[in-house]
Amino acid sequence: MNLGLELVTGEEELDRFVRWVVTTDMLDPSRYLSGGELVLTGLQWRLEPEDSETFVRALARAGVAGLAAGDARYGGAPPDVVEACQRHRIPLFRVREDVAFAQVTETLTRNLSTGRAADLTAILDRHRQLVAGTGLGSVLELIERDLGMRCWVVASTGRVVAGPAAPPPVEVTAAFLNARRLPHVLVRDKARYSLFAVDEHSTSRAADWFLVFEGDFKDWPEERRALTGELAAVVSLERARLDDRQSAEGRLAQELIELIVSDAKPAEIISRLELTGLGPAETYIAVAAGADALRPGELRVLLREILYGKRPAAGVVDGEVIALIPADGSVISEIHRAVTALEPGLQGAHLSIGVSGIVDGEGLRGAVEEARYARRLAADRPTPTTVVGHDELATHMLLLASVPDEVRRMFRLRLLDPLSSYDQENRADLVHTLETFLQVSGSWTKCAELLHVHVNTLRYRIQRIEELTGRDLSRLEDRVDFFLALALR
C-alpha cells in the first residue's frame, strides 16, 4: 500500500490500532469521533497558530490513532501543528498535494476490512458473551484458559471489577495512577505485572479503569499485545453498559437532585426518594464534588466510584456533582483516603469535595446546600485534593441546614421574591445590588465602585429595596435577615 504518506512526527506511537478513516476540517471534531480513527484534514480550520492546540487536543481527547495533513493549503504542516502533535503524542503524517483524500480513504478502508477478517469471529464472540449477560468474568476466564494470560479489571480506587479470585497486588493501583506513561510494568517480589488503561485517550486516569496482566508485555508476541487493545474495547463497552445514567434509576436520581436544588416541596422530594432506592425512613448525607479539569460526566463516575457500595443517588447541576447516600459516620475519613490516593491520577486537576451532616428526608435541601457550601470552601484551598466536612462550616450554614425546607423556602421568598419580580419586570439589578451592599458591610463608596454606579444611583436602589420589602437596611436585624435569605438561594 503506497499512498505517499510521510511520517512527520510520532514514530514511537505507530503501534496504534487504526479502526477507521475520517476526513474533517472542523476546529473541534471530537463529538464525531469515537476513538481509533486516522483523521485526514486539509488544515482549513487553522486561522491562527493557537488553533493547532485546540484541534489536536480535541483529537487526543477523542483517542484517535493519528492525523494526516494535506499539503495543499500550507505546503506542509506548520510548526505549531507539529508541536501540538508532539505534545499530545499524536502521530502526524504528510499527505502530498498530488494524493487525493478519497484515494487514501478508499485504500485504507479496504485494507482495514481485510486485516480484520481473521479476528472478527473471536471479537464478535466476546461481544456476544457480554450482550448475553455473562459479563467480564467469562471473557477473562476465556483469555486465561485459551492463552494462559491471567488478567484483572481494576477501578482507579483499587476496587477489583472482575478477574481471578486471588486479587493482584495492592500496589498496582498506585503504580497505574503514578505511571508517567502507559502501558507500565510493575515489578513486585520478582513477579511482573503489565498495566493498561481502558480509555487512556478519552478519560482522565483518575476516573478510568485499567487492566492488570501477569507478565511483562515487552516479552509478548505481537498478537498478544494486540489482544490488550481488543480487551480494553470490550471492557469499555461493558463499563458503558453498566453506567447508571442509561438506566431508569439513574435518570430518576438526576431528577431527584434537580428537584432538591429547585423550589420543590419536601413531600415531592420524599416521594421521589423511594423511586431511586433510597428509603424515606432513613437518614442521609449529601456529598458535592467539583473538579476544574474533569468533564461533569467523568466527575460523576469518579464520585460514584469513591462512594461505591453506599448506594449513591447522583446527579449533575451546573457542572457540580451531587450525591445522596444513607448516613454513614465514617464516610468523611473514607473519602479523604480515596481522594488522597487518587491525587496522582488527577494530573494537575483540583478535586474539591464537601460533605454535609446527617439529615432525614425533610432536611435534604439543607444538606445539599451545606455540602455545596463546604465544596466551595474546599475549592478555595491550595491543595490538589480537598475534603471539607460539615464540622468546618460557618455557624449560620449549620443553622440554616437544620431548618425545615418549607420554612426556609417561605423565608427566602418573602424577602427576595419582591426584588426578583421587580428585576424581571424592569430589567433592574436589585438582588445583585443588595448582595454586594451586604458583602461590603454597607459601605456606600465601596459598593458603588463594585457596581460601577454613582453613589446617588446606589442610594436610589437601596431605597427601592426597602420600599418593596418593608425593611430598613440601616438596621442590623434586617441586614441579617437579607444575608440569610441570600444564603438560601
C-alpha positions in Angstrom: 0.0 0.0 0.0 1.8 3.1 -1.3 -0.2 6.3 -0.7 2.8 8.6 -0.4 2.1 9.2 3.3 5.2 10.5 5.1 5.7 10.4 8.8 6.4 13.8 10.3 6.4 13.0 14.0 5.2 10.3 16.4 7.4 7.3 15.4 7.0 5.9 19.0 3.2 5.8 18.6 3.0 3.9 15.4 1.7 0.7 17.1 -1.7 2.2 17.5 -4.7 0.3 16.1 -6.5 2.2 13.2 -10.2 1.5 13.3 -11.5 3.8 10.6 -10.7 6.9 8.4 -12.4 10.2 8.9 -12.0 13.5 6.9 -12.7 16.8 8.7 -11.8 20.5 8.8 -13.8 21.3 11.9 -11.8 23.1 14.6 -13.2 20.7 17.3 -14.5 17.4 15.6 -14.4 15.4 18.9 -18.2 14.9 19.0 -18.0 13.0 15.7 -15.1 10.8 16.8 -15.2 7.6 18.9 -11.5 6.6 19.0 -9.1 4.7 16.8 -9.7 6.9 13.7 -7.0 8.2 11.3 -8.1 11.8 10.7 -7.5 13.4 7.4 -7.5 17.2 7.3 -6.8 20.0 4.8 -6.0 22.4 7.7 -8.8 24.7 6.7 -9.6 25.1 10.4 -6.2 26.8 11.1 -6.7 30.5 11.1 -4.0 31.2 13.6 -1.3 29.2 15.4 -3.3 28.9 18.6 -5.9 26.8 16.7 -3.5 23.9 16.4 -3.5 23.3 20.1 -7.4 23.3 20.1 -7.7 20.9 17.2 -5.0 18.4 18.3 -6.1 18.4 21.9 -9.7 17.5 20.7 -8.2 14.6 18.7 -6.2 13.4 21.7 -9.3 13.6 23.9 -11.3 11.5 21.4 -8.5 8.9 21.3 -7.7 9.0 17.5 -5.0 6.8 16.1 -3.3 9.5 14.0 -3.5 12.7 11.9 -2.7 13.1 8.2 -2.5 16.7 7.0 -2.6 17.7 3.3 0.0 19.9 1.7 -2.5 22.0 -0.4 -3.0 24.9 2.0 0.4 25.4 3.6 2.8 23.2 1.6 3.2 21.0 4.7 2.2 21.0 8.3 3.1 24.3 10.0 5.4 24.1 13.0 2.6 24.8 15.5 0.7 21.7 14.2 3.8 19.5 14.5 4.5 20.8 18.1 0.9 20.2 19.2 1.0 16.6 17.8 4.3 16.0 19.7 2.9 17.4 22.9 -0.2 15.2 22.7 1.6 12.2 21.3 -0.5 12.0 18.1 1.3 10.5 15.0 1.4 13.1 12.2 1.6 12.2 8.5 2.1 14.4 5.5 -0.3 13.8 2.5 1.3 15.1 -0.7 -0.7 17.6 -2.8 -1.0 15.1 -5.7 -2.7 12.5 -3.5 -6.5 12.8 -3.1 -8.1 12.2 0.3 -10.6 9.9 -1.4 -7.8 7.7 -2.6 -6.4 7.5 0.9 -9.8 6.7 2.4 -10.7 4.0 -0.1 -7.3 2.2 0.2 -7.1 2.3 3.9 -10.8 1.2 4.4 -10.2 -1.8 2.0 -7.1 -2.9 3.9 -8.6 -2.4 7.3 -11.6 -4.6 6.3 -9.3 -7.3 5.0 -7.0 -7.3 8.0 -9.9 -7.6 10.5 -11.5 -10.6 8.9 -9.2 -13.1 10.7 -10.1 -11.7 14.1 -13.7 -10.8 13.5 -15.2 -14.1 14.8 -13.3 -14.0 18.1 -14.1 -10.4 18.7 -17.8 -10.9 18.0 -17.8 -13.9 20.2 -16.6 -11.9 23.1 -19.1 -9.1 22.5 -21.9 -11.7 22.3 -20.9 -13.0 25.7 -21.3 -9.6 27.1 -24.6 -8.9 25.5 -25.8 -12.3 26.8 -25.1 -11.0 30.3 -22.2 -13.3 31.2 -20.1 -10.2 32.0 -16.4 -9.5 32.1 -15.6 -12.5 34.2 -16.3 -15.0 31.5 -14.2 -13.0 29.0 -11.2 -13.0 31.4 -11.7 -16.7 32.0 -11.6 -17.3 28.2 -8.4 -15.4 27.9 -6.8 -17.3 30.8 -8.0 -20.7 29.5 -7.0 -20.3 25.9 -3.9 -18.1 26.2 -2.7 -18.7 29.8 -2.9 -14.9 30.5 -4.3 -14.0 33.9 -5.9 -10.6 33.9 -7.9 -8.4 36.2 -10.0 -5.3 35.6 -9.5 -2.7 38.4 -11.0 0.7 39.1 -8.9 3.7 39.9 -9.8 3.4 43.5 -8.3 -0.1 43.7 -11.7 -2.0 43.5 -11.3 -5.2 41.6 -14.1 -5.1 39.0 -13.5 -8.6 37.5 -10.8 -11.2 37.4 -9.5 -14.3 39.2 -10.5 -14.7 42.9 -6.9 -14.0 44.1 -6.6 -10.2 43.6 -3.5 -8.6 42.1 -1.0 -6.8 44.4 -2.5 -3.7 46.0 0.5 -1.7 44.6 -0.9 -1.9 41.1 -3.4 0.9 41.7 -0.7 3.4 42.9 1.6 2.2 40.0 -1.2 2.9 37.5 -2.0 6.4 38.8 1.7 7.4 39.1 3.0 5.9 35.8 4.5 8.6 33.6 3.5 6.5 30.6 1.2 3.5 29.9 1.4 0.6 29.4 3.6 0.2 32.6 5.3 -2.8 34.1 5.2 -3.2 37.9 7.9 -5.5 39.5 7.0 -6.9 42.9 8.7 -9.9 44.6 10.3 -10.9 41.3 6.8 -11.1 39.6 5.9 -8.7 36.8 2.5 -7.1 36.1 1.6 -5.1 32.9 -0.8 -2.3 33.4 -3.0 -0.9 30.5 -5.6 1.9 30.7 -9.1 1.1 29.4 -9.8 4.6 27.9 -6.4 6.2 28.1 -7.1 9.0 25.5 -10.7 9.8 26.3 -10.9 9.5 30.1 -8.9 11.1 32.9 -6.7 8.5 34.6 -8.3 9.1 37.9 -11.8 8.2 36.5 -10.6 5.3 34.3 -10.5 1.5 34.8 -7.3 -0.4 34.0 -6.2 -3.9 33.0 -3.6 -5.8 35.0 -1.9 -8.7 33.2 0.5 -11.1 34.8 3.9 -10.9 33.0 5.8 -8.3 31.1 4.1 -7.1 27.9 7.5 -6.4 26.3 8.1 -10.1 26.1 4.8 -10.9 24.4 4.4 -11.7 20.7 2.6 -9.1 18.6 -0.8 -10.8 18.6 -0.9 -10.9 22.4 -0.2 -7.2 22.5 -3.0 -6.6 20.0 -5.3 -8.5 22.3 -4.9 -5.9 25.1 -6.5 -3.3 22.8 -9.4 -5.6 22.0 -10.0 -6.4 25.6 -9.8 -2.7 26.6 -12.5 -2.0 24.0 -14.7 -4.8 25.4 -14.2 -3.6 29.0 -15.1 0.0 27.8 -18.3 -1.3 26.3 -19.2 -3.2 29.4 -18.5 -0.1 31.5 -20.7 2.0 29.3 -23.5 -0.7 29.6 -23.2 -0.5 33.4 -23.3 3.3 33.5 -26.4 4.1 35.7 -27.1 7.3 33.7 -28.6 5.0 31.0 -30.9 3.3 33.5 -34.3 4.5 34.8 -32.8 4.6 38.3 -30.0 6.9 37.2 -32.4 9.2 35.4 -34.6 9.4 38.5 -31.6 10.2 40.6 -30.8 13.1 38.3 -34.3 14.3 38.6 -34.2 14.0 42.4 -31.1 16.1 42.6 -32.6 18.8 40.3 -35.8 18.8 42.5 -33.8 19.3 45.7 -31.9 22.3 44.4 -35.1 23.8 43.0 -38.1 25.1 44.9 -39.7 21.7 45.1 -41.6 20.9 48.3 -40.3 18.3 50.8 -43.3 16.0 50.1 -42.4 15.8 46.4 -38.7 15.2 47.2 -39.5 12.4 49.6 -41.9 10.7 47.2 -39.1 10.7 44.6 -36.6 9.2 47.1 -38.5 5.9 47.1 -38.1 5.5 43.3 -34.3 5.9 43.5 -33.9 3.1 46.0 -33.2 5.5 49.0 -36.0 4.8 51.5 -37.8 7.7 53.2 -37.3 6.4 56.7 -33.5 6.6 56.5 -31.2 9.4 57.3 -28.9 10.8 54.7 -25.6 12.6 53.9 -25.1 14.8 50.9 -21.8 14.9 49.1 -20.9 17.6 46.5 -17.8 17.4 44.2 -16.2 19.7 41.7 -13.0 19.5 39.6 -11.5 22.1 37.4 -10.2 19.8 34.7 -12.7 16.9 34.6 -15.8 16.8 32.5 -19.1 16.6 34.6 -19.7 13.0 33.3 -16.2 11.9 34.4 -16.6 13.6 37.7 -19.9 11.9 38.3 -18.3 8.5 37.5 -15.4 9.3 39.8 -17.6 10.3 42.8 -19.8 7.2 42.4 -16.6 5.1 42.4 -15.4 6.8 45.6 -18.8 6.1 47.2 -19.1 2.6 45.7 -21.1 0.3 48.0 -23.1 3.1 49.6 -25.9 3.2 47.1 -25.3 6.8 45.9 -28.1 8.6 44.0 -26.1 11.1 42.0 -26.8 14.0 39.6 -25.1 16.9 37.9 -26.2 20.5 38.5 -24.3 23.5 37.0 -21.2 21.3 36.5 -21.2 20.2 40.1 -21.9 16.6 41.0 -24.2 16.0 44.0 -24.8 12.6 45.6 -27.0 11.4 48.4 -26.1 8.3 50.4 -27.5 6.6 53.5 -26.0 8.2 56.7 -22.5 6.8 57.5 -20.4 8.3 60.2 -17.1 7.1 58.6 -17.8 8.5 55.2 -15.6 11.6 55.5 -12.5 9.6 56.5 -13.2 7.1 53.7 -13.4 9.9 51.1 -10.3 11.5 52.5 -8.3 8.3 52.0 -9.8 7.7 48.5 -9.1 11.2 47.1 -5.5 11.3 48.6 -4.8 8.0 46.8 -6.3 9.4 43.6 -4.3 12.6 43.6 -1.5 11.4 41.1 -4.1 10.3 38.6 -5.7 13.8 38.5 -2.7 15.1 36.6 -3.0 18.6 37.9 -6.7 18.9 38.3 -8.1 20.3 41.6 -10.7 17.9 43.1 -12.8 19.5 45.9 -15.5 17.6 47.9 -17.9 18.9 50.5 -19.8 16.6 52.9 -22.9 17.5 54.9 -24.1 16.4 58.3 -26.8 13.8 58.8 -30.4 14.7 58.0 -33.7 13.0 57.5 -35.8 13.2 54.3 -37.2 16.6 55.1 -33.8 18.1 55.5 -32.3 17.1 52.2 -32.4 20.5 50.7 -30.4 21.9 53.6 -28.0 19.0 53.5 -27.3 19.6 49.8 -26.8 23.3 50.3 -24.4 22.5 53.2 -22.4 20.1 51.1 -22.2 22.6 48.2 -21.1 25.4 50.6 -18.4 23.0 52.0 -17.3 22.2 48.5 -16.8 25.8 47.6 -14.7 26.2 50.8 -12.6 23.2 49.6 -12.2 24.7 46.2 -10.6 27.8 47.7 -7.8 25.8 49.3 -4.5 25.4 47.5 -4.1 21.6 47.9 -4.8 19.4 44.8 -7.5 17.3 46.6 -9.5 18.8 49.5 -12.4 17.5 51.5 -14.4 19.8 53.8 -16.9 18.3 56.2 -19.9 20.0 57.9 -18.0 20.5 61.1 -15.8 23.1 59.4 -18.6 25.2 58.2 -19.7 28.6 59.4 -22.3 28.6 62.2 -25.0 30.2 60.1 -24.8 27.4 57.5 -25.3 24.8 60.1 -28.3 26.7 61.5 -29.9 27.0 58.0 -29.3 23.3 57.3 -31.3 22.4 60.4 -34.4 24.4 59.5 -37.2 22.5 57.6 -37.2 23.1 53.9 -40.7 24.7 53.7 -39.8 27.2 56.4 -36.5 28.1 54.6 -38.4 28.4 51.3 -41.1 30.7 52.6 -38.5 32.9 54.4 -36.5 33.3 51.2 -39.5 34.0 49.1 -40.9 36.6 51.5 -37.7 38.6 51.5 -36.4 38.2 47.9 -39.4 37.5 45.7 -40.5 41.2 45.5 -37.0 42.1 44.4 -36.7 39.2 41.9 -40.1 40.1 40.4 -39.1 43.8 40.1 -35.8 42.9 38.4 -37.6 40.7 35.8 -40.3 43.3 35.1 -38.0 46.3 35.0 -34.6 44.8 33.9 -33.2 46.1 37.1 -30.5 44.6 39.4 -31.8 45.0 42.9 -30.9 41.5 44.1 -27.3 41.8 43.0 -27.1 45.3 44.4 -28.4 44.0 47.8 -25.9 41.1 47.8 -23.0 43.5 47.0 -24.1 46.0 49.6 -24.1 43.3 52.3 -20.7 41.9 51.2 -19.0 45.3 51.8 -20.8 45.7 55.2 -23.0 48.6 53.9 -20.1 50.8 52.6 -21.7 53.1 50.1 -18.5 54.1 48.4 -17.1 50.5 48.0 -20.5 49.2 46.9 -20.9 51.9 44.2 -17.4 51.2 42.9 -18.0 47.5 42.7 -21.3 48.1 40.8 -19.8 50.8 38.6 -22.6 53.3 39.5 -22.8 56.7 41.1 -23.4 56.7 44.9 -26.7 58.5 44.3 -27.8 55.7 42.0 -26.9 53.2 44.7 -28.9 55.2 47.2 -32.0 55.1 44.9 -31.6 51.3 44.5 -31.4 50.7 48.3 -34.4 52.9 48.8 -36.4 50.8 46.3 -35.3 47.6 48.1 -36.6 49.0 51.4 -39.9 50.1 49.8 -40.5 46.8 48.2 -39.7 44.7 51.2 -40.7 46.9 54.1 -37.3 46.5 55.6 -34.7 49.1 56.8 -31.1 48.3 55.7 -29.7 50.6 58.3 -30.9 48.1 60.9 -28.7 45.1 61.8 -31.7 42.7 62.2 -32.9 43.4 58.7 -29.4 43.1 57.2 -29.0 39.7 58.9 -32.4 38.5 57.5 -31.4 39.5 54.0 -28.0 37.9 54.4 -29.6 34.6 55.4 -32.2 34.8 52.6 -29.5 35.2 50.0 -27.6 32.3 51.5 -30.7 30.1 51.0 -30.8 30.7 47.2 
